[in-house]
Amino acid sequence: MTSLATQLAGYRLTTAEILYHMPDHPHLLQSFVWQFMDRAPRYPKLAGFLLFWEHNIDGRIHSVKVAGKRIIAAAEVRGITEAGYIH
């Protein structure tokens, strides 16, 4: 799927900030920021990543902040009805 088709299908630029407890120092928090294309409101790619994290990474997740921004919406795309040339 092309980037434009992906965006028109409802995907948006998503930024997730994951705060997690450091494995060697559990009283300290560290931040991991990840930016990717995902589909709101369920965010399946983020949900899959967090599930992977829970099973494979030692740092226990403290919290997750998510922000999403549509880059392009269907209403912003219009077909050209008339074209002209300037010499």
C-alpha positions in Angstrom: 0.0 0.0 0.0 1.4 3.4 -0.9 1.9 6.2 1.7 -1.1 8.2 0.3 -3.3 5.1 0.3 -2.3 4.3 3.8 -3.2 7.8 5.0 -6.5 7.7 3.2 -7.3 4.4 4.9 -7.3 6.1 8.3 -3.7 5.7 9.4 -2.1 8.6 11.2 1.3 9.6 12.4 1.4 8.3 15.9 3.9 9.2 18.7 4.1 7.0 21.7 6.1 7.8 24.8 6.7 4.8 27.0 7.9 5.3 30.6 9.4 2.1 32.0 11.3 1.0 35.1 14.9 0.3 34.4 15.6 -3.4 35.0 18.8 -2.8 37.1 17.3 0.1 39.0 13.5 -0.4 39.3 13.0 2.9 41.2 14.2 4.9 38.2 12.1 5.5 35.1 13.4 5.8 31.6 11.6 7.2 28.5 11.3 5.5 25.1 9.8 7.5 22.3 8.5 5.8 19.1 6.9 7.4 16.0 5.1 5.3 13.4 1.9 5.1 11.3 -1.0 3.5 13.1 -4.8 3.5 13.1 -6.8 5.3 15.7 -8.6 4.7 18.1 -7.4 1.1 18.7 -3.8 1.5 17.6 -3.2 -2.1 16.6 0.5 -1.7 15.9 1.1 0.0 19.3 -0.9 -2.7 21.0 1.2 -5.4 19.4 4.4 -3.7 20.3 3.3 -3.3 24.0 2.4 -7.0 24.1 5.8 -7.8 22.7 7.4 -5.6 25.3 5.6 -7.3 28.1 6.8 -10.7 27.0 10.3 -10.0 25.9 11.8 -6.9 27.6 12.8 -6.8 31.2 11.8 -3.2 32.0 8.2 -3.1 33.4 6.1 -0.4 31.7 5.0 2.4 34.0 2.8 4.4 31.6 2.2 5.1 27.9 1.3 8.5 26.4 -0.1 8.5 22.8 -0.5 11.4 20.4 -1.8 11.0 16.8 -2.1 13.5 14.0 -3.8 12.9 10.6 -1.4 14.0 7.9 -4.0 14.0 5.2 -7.7 13.5 5.2 -10.0 12.3 2.4 -11.7 15.8 2.3 -8.3 17.4 1.5 -7.9 15.4 -1.7 -9.8 16.7 -4.7 -9.7 15.7 -8.3 -8.7 18.3 -10.9 -11.7 19.4 -12.9 -9.9 21.9 -15.1 -6.3 22.4 -16.2 -4.7 25.2 -18.1 -1.2 26.1 -19.4 0.7 29.4 -19.1 3.3 30.1 -21.8 
